[in-house]
Amino acid sequence: MAALTAPYLRILRSPIYRFLWIGQVVSNFGDTLHYVALVVLLFKLTGSGTVLAALALAQIGVSLVIGPFAGLLVDRVDRRGLMIMTDLARAALAVALAFTTHAAWAVALAVAMTAVGVPFRPAAQALLPSLVDDSDLLAANTVGWSTEQGTQIVAAAIAGATLLTWGTTPAFLFNAATFVFSAVFSAVMLLRLPSRGTSDHGPSREESGGFWVEANAGLSFARRDAFVGPLVVIQGMAAGEIASIGLAGLLVDRVGFEAIYIVGGALLVGAGVLGLVIPGTRTLHIRPKREDVMQQ
């Protein structure tokens, strides 16, 4: 048991990684409280589930549009500075949302928060190799993902009582405070981060050949790679399943719940089946090549 837990305990004892981790735990708690408060606010302002469905689709659409370019942005700017700026921008938007009394403005601010926050995760993931040794990357990712899920479960359980007692405005202000907290911890991490021989910037514009050239190269790589290509398809199908939940609120009067959930369920099951089948078949074809390389 000690051998199994040792990598995770070692990661949490790392003072540099711990700053990033604590900041994200607090921020994820605020995010979950924010999402619940946003649903309550919009339903209070409109009394309609259609607005909630439209918001969900808009947030998914913004993430899908900006997501492919977020990695290029992360490669072109200082990653730590980008993380701090996105946190502070979301804090400002959350403060504005706390005092919004119109549904249209609430939706616009919520979508803007989603758009601004898209580059944060790839920036944090790209910075991780600078924070921990290569041998600890798996443990660091596991700790980050596990605590994120656990924080969301705990925060969702607390959100109901919190909103019932204090309403939505304090929830949005608390979320803004967590973004500031995360930005401060990222700034402290920036000051304490030693040089590990890993650049915090990607290739320069001259080295990469330009924004669109680099984007096209990334798409070409995804089409050729035995693992990345199928993963893109699987992720797209999973995103389509989530989008079907939003469509349910918009189209339920026309096509009914059954048709929408059949489509969404089919996408989810299809993504799961591909996730089980494709990696195994691809590995069978790739493994001999890796063994040949090791023998050379």
PyMOL commands that set and color helices and strands:
alter all, ss='L'
color gray80, all
select helices_A, chain A and resi 2-13+15-46+49-76+79-98+103-117+120-131+134-166+168-192+205-208+211-224+228-295
alter helices_A, ss='H'
color red, helices_A
deselect
rebuild
show_as cartoon
